Amino acid sequence: LQQLQNSATTNHLILTYQPILSLPENKTTTAQIILELHKVQLTLHNDSNIWPILMNQIGTSINSILYSNPKASVIKGKLNTHHIYFIEQLTNSSHTQLLTWQESHHNTQKIPRGRQPKWYNTLLNDIAAAENIHNQLIQPNPFTIPPINNQHIVWVYNPQLQVFGKFSKRKNQTIIFRYWKQLPNNPQRLTKCMGCILSSPNQQCCYLKDSAQNLIHIQVDKKKYIYANIKDLNTTPIQPCVNTTKQLQKHTFTMYKDQISKNLMEATPNLYQKL
């Protein structure tokens, strides 16, 4: 039974809510019995013992979009492979726009290989057509600004300062990372800044440190391409909000020899100091 619950990848109990199961689990005898019970509108409840165990995530299950799809089980398996479980993973922070395939990788926290699958646009069209679903989506979108917990970290981003960095080390709630900046002619790509006006003469690069509360995970591939809607991230506050000025006074930021960094430093000279 737990294996079927895992196949449904939902935060609803499959004995209470009609599930969409991936192959080959939906072909099993137990799965067919559960589906038949739902067809005749029979559900099972046991409030004293919640079993099987549900997903420990908030969101509106993508299963609600798949009920009318004749290939629901096939698509469900592909969605599980790409870690797409909730409708909110495919929308921007305010749910006013659907994300492109590349932008959705930020919300799933996974960069898949290969091209965009053919079923993705069909899925987006089904979401756009499901008007009753839109009022059920969680505000603010819990997948737009993923907090940094204790999981593996590679790239980080401060949306309020628009600063990207590659993780170096962590000490309690302070994260040190090497600063990377966006290419002027292609803001979706990152590049190292090889000169810093605040570094020592024999230091070729600079590192920044900030509170984990101010940072989020960001998906960047080997070619240093950013997989996210950056404008959407910049306009979405981190939950819970923190006093940015107070955090900057406590932590050291080393900026770079480019016009944007120079303007930042001149505007806020007391917020930056040598690491």
Secondary structure, DSSP 8 states (H G I E B T S, - for coil): -HHHHHHHT-SS-TTTS-----TTGGGSHHHHHHHHHHHTT-----TTS--S---S--S-BTHHHHTT-TTHHHHHHHHHHTT--BGGGGB-TTSSSB--HHHHHHHHT---SSS--THHHHHHHHHHH-HHHHTTS-SS-TTTS-B--SS--SEEEETTTTEEEEEEEEETTEEEEEEEEEETTEEEEEEE----TTS-TT----EEEEEGGG-EE--B-TT-BB-S-HHHHHTS--SS---HHHHHHHS-----SSHHHHHHHHHSGGG----
